[in-house]
Structures are given as C-alpha cells and as structure tokens.
Amino acid sequence: MTKQPIVAKDILVPFILITSLFALWGFANDITNPMVSAFKKVLELNNKQASWVQAAFYGGYFTMALPAAIFIKKFSYKKGIIVGLGLYALGALLFYPAAQFEAFGFFLAALYILTFGLAFLETTANPYVLSMGAEETATQRLNLAQAFNPIGALSGLFVAQAFILGALQSDDGDYTTLSESAKSTIRTADLMVIRDPYVALGLFVLLMLVIIALIKMPEKSEAGDSLNISGSIRRIFKIKRFREGVIAQMFYVGAQIMCWTYIYQYAETLGIDNQSAVNYAMTALIVFLIGRWVCTWLLRSINAGKLLMYLALAAVMLTLGTIFIQGMIGLYCLVAVSFCMSLMFPTIYGIALKGLGDDAKFASAFLVMAIVGGAFMPFLQGMILDMGGIGYADTLILGVPEVNFSFILPLVCFVVVAFYGKRALNEFNG
C-alpha cells in the first residue's frame, strides 16, 4: 500500500502560500507580547491595565471568527484570506494616528481591528490546510504548516527587541521620578518607537494582499450553497470530540499567552532587564519551533491523543518547577514549557475537526473563537501580580513571589489539555 504524501506535488505552491500566512500572524502575535511590559512603562500602567493589550488582541479573535466562517462559507477561502489581510493591514496602520493622539484606548482599538484580520486568516487557513490532501495525513499537514508560525514569531520578537524595547527611554529606572514635562517628551518619542514597526508591518501586509489576490488558488467557490448555520452548529456541538476540543483549545491558548507574556516579568524579578529578557523569549520560541518539527515527525508513528497527553503532563511538571524553583532554574523551566506546547494547538485542532467534512468551516470558527482564552487569562494573571502592588514580587504566596505563583493558571490549563489528550486516546480514537 502506497503511503499518502503529507502534501501532494500539484498543490505544493498553494500550500506554501497559505503556510506563509502562519508566519505572518505569528509575527503579529509575538511582536505584541512584549508590548504589555512596554505600554506599562511608557504610560505608567499597573499590571491589570497593561494586560488589556492581550485582552484587546485576543478579543478580536472571539469577535470575528464566526463572521469569518460565514463569509468563507458564502464566498471562498481566497476571498476570506483577502479580507483578513485587509483588516490586518488596517489595524496595523491605525498605530500611526494612535501614536499621534497618545491614547492607550486608540492603540487597543487598533490591536482589536488587527486581530479581526487574524481571525479571518486563521479561520480560513487552518481548515484549508487540513483539506489539502488525505484525511489520514491532515494532522501532520497542519503541524507542518504550523511549524512556520514560530518562524514569524521569532521575527516579531527580533523586531520588538531591536527596534522597540532597546530604544524605549521610559525603560530607564529614573523615568518615574522625572517631571511631567520631561515625561511627556519621552512618552511622545517612545510611542512613535512602538508605532513605526506596526506601520511598516501594515504596508508589508498590503503587499501580501496584492500578491495573493493575483494568484489563482485551487478552491471551489461555495457561493451557491445554502447557509444552514444553525444546522451546522447543532451537528458539531453534538460531537464530544469537537465540544471538548473547543474547551481544551481555550485553556491551551490561555496557557501559551500567559507563559509568553509574563516571561518578561518573571525575568525582571531575577534582575534581567526587558531587552535582555527577549533573549529568553526567543529561546522559548526556538524550543517551540524545534518541538513543532520533532512532533510532526513523531506523529507519523505515535497516536496524536497519546502524544498530546504526555506532553501536557510534562508541561504540568515544568510549570511546577516554574512556580516553586526560584532563580534561573525556574526561568529555564518556563522556557522548556514551550517544547511541550508546540504540539498542542494544531493537534487539538486536528482531533476536534476530524471527520466533520464541510461542517469543519463553522467548527473551525469556534476553535478560533477559543483563542479568547488568550484575552481573559492573562488579565487574571495580571490581577494576581497586582495583589501586592504594581511590582512582581511585592508579596509571597505559598512561600514564593506572586509572579511565580501566578503560573498556577497555566498549570491548571495544562491539566485540562492532558485530560483532552487522554479522552482522544481512549474514547475518541484520536
């Protein structure tokens, strides 16, 4: 029996084009993670207020995922991608007027609109990749495409480190002691530093929109098909594999964003400045990237549910180390968690959508909506960090600084993911 290829030769070019989008939204995700700390310092916010950056960013996914699914059902994958790129570019370009007005709310609105575009792209690209070949290789194919996501993420972190964090004058410890007029001058300059990479990103995304608009994509328009939204939703939510997959995805994304957002705060309590902390975030992403490639290979011979369960349990152990082992070893544990996380999103996605056929378009939307976990869970972690004051080690909880204890939230999330992996292995034949 001939083994099915992960990607057939006749669809290789479209696959590469769609895969490039995974890197593009990875860039947006990880240039934004350090902005929680950056905005906190520039605008003198507390931890809870600064966490609104992630709430706005990931809230956009929740808002727009279902409308995106309806759109691609009515029109086509390609048109969904074009709309997504347009909204992405618009949100990024809105950083220009936001900096002019020096309004935190304006920046949040820009991020919110930007992620409208990302919701379109993710709702479109993930099921599109799953459909580009045999069903038995679908999870491998999605893991392969998702392996390019951290490449974009690493690029985003590099830009954040090289062009934003290192250039912020408000990162100077004397900033809070300056006069209001001196602060105002620095604040204006720093907000422009934050603005410029996003504006450049918006222009690049517009270029990508033009390229993809001109490329013929091998897909069938479904404009003539009936839109039985309620019927699709009823069908998919009757399936335990899907229903529990949405919950698992929400907890996984929450864990990922918390680990990658608050690594900067964790490092700061160890005397590591913000710009240097990016090196640890980059290492985490490199580990994540290696994990993606390793797991794509392992899935050729290991059951997806089993691998998901084992890696989630490993993440639980490493998170316990992050909480209770103080010093650099705790930070290394936090970095290592990224290897375990590398498998989770595409594997949960693939297990949840298995066998759904055309209903996968609406099902995909709910899995993208589950990204809302990245909106409210960092907010909860910010509340824990504020328990003792605006610092990160103002008080001890269970004998460890509050920043250490705050990682109890990702730990709970990984327990949920491990349970879903066990269910996929034993009950869903995943």
N, C-alpha and C positions, 0 to 999 in steps of 0.2 A: 504493500500500500504506500503510495507516494505521500510524503509529509507535506502538509499545507504550508506555503510560504507565509510569513508574517505580513509582508506587503508584496503584492503582485507587481511585475515589471510595468504593466500597462497603466497603472495608476500611481507610479512612483513620483512623477512630477507634482500632481495634485497633493499627494501625501506630504511631500516636502514643503509645499506652500502652506498647507494647513498647519503642519508641525511648527513652522516659523512663528505662527500666532501664539503657540505655547510659550515660546521665549519672550514674545512681546508683552504678554500680560505678566509673566514672571518679572520682567524689568519693572513694571509699574508697581507690583506688589512690594518689591524689596528696595526700591528707592524710597518708598513711603514708610516702611517700618522705622527707620532711624528718625523720621520726621516727628514722631511722638516726643522724643527727647529734645529735638531741635526746637520745635514750637514751644515746648515747656520753658526752655531757657530764654528764647528771644522775646516771648510775650509774657514771661513770668507767670506761668500757669501752675496749678497743683497737678498731681498725678491723674486724678479723675478727669479734670478738664482736658488735659493733654490726650487722654485716651479717646476723646471724641474724634480724633484723627482716624482711628481704626473703626470707630462706630460709623462715621460717615462713609469711609472707604468700603467696608463690607456690607453696610446697609444698602448700598446701591445694588449689590448683587440680589439681595432679597426682593427689592422693589421691582426690578426689571426682568428677572429670569423667566417668569411665566409669560409676560407680554412678548418676550423674545421667542419663546416656544410657539406661541400662537402665530407670530409673524412668520417664522420659518415653515410652519405647517401650511400657512396660506400661500406663501410665495416659494422661497427656495433657500437652501443652505447659503448659496453665494450672496443673495441679497441680504440675508441675515448678517453675514460677515461684513459687508459694505456698510450697513447701518451701524454695526458695532464699532468699526474703525472710525466712522464719522463722529460718534458720540465720545469715543476715546480721545480723539484729537480735540474736540470742543472743550472737554473738561480740562485737558492739559493746557490749552491756550488761555483758559479763564484764569490761570495763575497770574497772567500779566495784569489785568485790572485788579485782582485781589491784592497784589503787592502794592499797587498804586493807592488803594484805599486803606491798606494796612489793617484789614479786617479779618480776624480769625474765622468768623462765620462765612465770609466770602470764600476763603480757602477750603473750608469744609464743604460748601456747596459745589465748588469746582471738583473736589475729590468725589463727591456723590455722583455728579454727572459723568465723570470719567469712568466710574465703575458701572454706570448704565451700559457703556460700551463694552466693558469687560464681561458683563453678564451676557450680552449678546454673543460675544466671541466664544465664551466657554459653553454656553447652551448649544451653540452651533457646532463647534469644533469637536467636542468630546464624542457625541453620538455619531458625527460624521466619520471620525477615525474608526470607531467601532464597526461601522458599516462597510468599511473599505477592505472587505475580504471575508474569509470564512469565520463563522461564529466561534469555532473552537480556538482560533488564534486571536480573538477580539481583545481579551485582557492583556495578552502580550503586546499587541499592537498599540494599545492605549498606554501601557507602561513605557514603550519605546518612544512614543510621541511626547509623553510627559517627562521623559528624561532630558528633553531640551528646555523644559521650563526652568530648571535651576541654572542653566547657562545664561538665560536672560536675567534671572535673579542675581547672579554674580555680577553681571554687567551693571545692574541697578545699584548694587551695593558699592561697586567701584566708583561709579559716578557720585554717589552720596558722599563717599569718603574723600575723593579727590577734589570735587568741585563745590561741595556744600559744607560738610562738617569741619573740614580743615580751614575753611575761610570764614566761619562764624566768629565775629568779635565778641558776641554775647557769651561764648563758651569760656571766656576769661573769668576767673573766680571773683574779680573785682567789679564785675558788671552790676551786681545788685546794689553796690554801695555808691554808684555814680549819681550825679544829679539827674533830674528828669530830662533836661535839655540834652545832656550827653547821652542818656539812654535813648532818647528819641532819634538822634543821629545814627547811633549804632543799629537800632531797630530797623530803620528805613533801609540801611545798607544790607543788613542780614536778610531781610525779607526779599530783596532783589537777588541775593545769592541763592535763596531757595527757589525763587521764581524761574530763573534762567534755564536750568536743566529741563524743567517741565515744559516750557515753551518750545525748546529745541525738540523734545520728545513729541510734542503735538505736531510739529512740522514734519518729522520723520513718519509719523503715523499717517498723515495725509498722503505722503509719497507712497506708502504701502497700499493705501486705499486705491490709488490710481493704478498701480501695478496689478493688483488682484482684480480690479474692475475690467482690465483689458485681457485677462487670462480666461480662456474657456475652461470651465470646470465640469467634469463628468458627473452631472447630477440631473435628476428629473425634477422638474417643477411640479408642485402639487397644488397649484392654484385652483384646479378644478375639483379637488377632493373636498368632501364635506368636513366641516369643522365640528365634530362631536366632542367638544371639550369635556363636558360633564361625564359622558360615557367613558372617555379615556381615563379620567381621574378616578371614577368609580372602579374601573378594572384594575388599575395599577395599585390602588390602595387596598385591594383585597389580597394582594400578594405579600406575604410576610417578608420574603427576601428583600423586596423593594421598600416596604414600610419601615422595617428595622434598619435598612441601609441608609435612609434619609436621616434617621436619628444618629446612627454611627458617624455619618459624614459631618453632621453638625458639630458633634463633640470632637472629631478629629481636627477639623479646621480651626476650632477654638483653641485646641492644644497647640497646633502649629504656630498660629499667630501669637499666642502668649509666649511660647518659647523663643520665637524670633524677635518679638518686640522688646521683651523685658530682659534679654541677654545683656543689653546696654546698661540697664540699671543694676543688674547682678554684678557686672564687671566693675561698675563705678564704686560699689561698696568695697571692692578689693583694691582700690586706688588706681584703677585704669581709666584714663580719660576717654571721652566719647569717640574721638577719632581713632584711637588705638583699639577700642572695643570693636570697631568694624572688622578688624582682622579676625576676631573670634567668630563674628557673624559670618564672614566669608569662609572661614574654615568649616563652620557648620553647614554651609551651602555646598562646599566641595564634598564633604562627607555625604550629604544628601544626594548629590549628583552621582557619586560612586555607588551609593546604595541603589539608586534607580537602575543603573546598568547591571549591577550584580543581581538584583531582584528580577529584572526582565529575563536574565539567563536562568535563574533558579526556577522561575515559573514554568519553564519547559518541562520540568520533571517533578516539581512539588505542587501539591494542591494549593490553590490560591487561599482558601479559607485557613488551612493549616499554617501557611507562612504568615498570613496576617495575624493570627492568634499569637504565634511565637514571638514575632517582632513587637507586638503590642505589649506582651508580658515583659520583654526585655526593656521596653520604654518605661514601664512601671518601675522596674528596678533602678534604672538610670535616673529617673526623676526623684526617687527616694534618696539617691546619692546627692542630687542637686539640692535637696531640701536640708538634709541632715549632715552632709560632709561640708564643712565650711572651708574657705580658702580656694586655691586654684583647682584642687581635685573636684570640688563641686562644680566649678565652671567647666572643667573637662567633661564631666558627666552630662551637663547641659548641652555641650557641643555634640557629644556622641548620640544623644537622643535623635538627632537629625537622620542618622543612618536608619534607625527604626521607622521613622516617619516616612521615609522615601517611598515605601511600598503602598502606603495606606490610601491616599486619595484615589489613584487610578484603580486599585484593586477593589475597594468598596464600590466604586462606580461600576466597574465591570460586573461584579457579582450581582449588584442591585438591578442592573439593566438586562441581565441575561434572559433571553427568550421573550422579550417584550415586543419585538417587531416594531411596527410603526408607532406604537404607544411610547416607544423609547424617547421620542421627541418631547412629549409632555413630562415623562418621567425624569428626563434629563434636567428639565427646568426646576423640578423640586429638589434634585440633588445639588443644583447650583444655588437655589434658594437656601439650602442648608449651610452655605458659606456664611450665613448670618451669625453662625457661631463665632466667627472672627470679629463680629461687631460688638456683641454684648459681653463675651467672656473676658476680653482684655479690660473692659470697663469695670467688671467685678474685681479683676486683679488690681487695677488702679485704686479701687476702694480699699483693698487690703493694705496696699502700700501707703495710703493716707491715714491709716489707723493711728500712727504715732506722730504724724506731721508730714511735711512735704518731702522730707528726705526718704531714704530707702532702708535705713537701719536705725530708726528712731526708737524702736521698741523691740522686745523679744517676744516671740510666740512659740510655745513648746521648746524654749531654750535656744531658738535660732532667730536671726534678724527677720523682720517682716518680709523683706524681699525674698529670702529663702522660703519662708512659709507659704508665700503667695503661689508657689509652684504646686501646692496641693491641688489646685484647679486642673492643670494639665494632667496630673496623676489620675484624678477621677475620670477624665476624658479617655485616657488610655485604657482604663479598666473597661469602659463601655465598648471601645473598639475591640479589645480582646474577646469580650463576650460575643460580639457580632462575628468575629472570625470563627469562634467555636460553633456558633449556630450555623454558619455557612458550611463548615466541615461536616457536622453531624446531622443537620436537618435540611439544609438547602442544597446539598451535594455540590457545594461551591468550590 
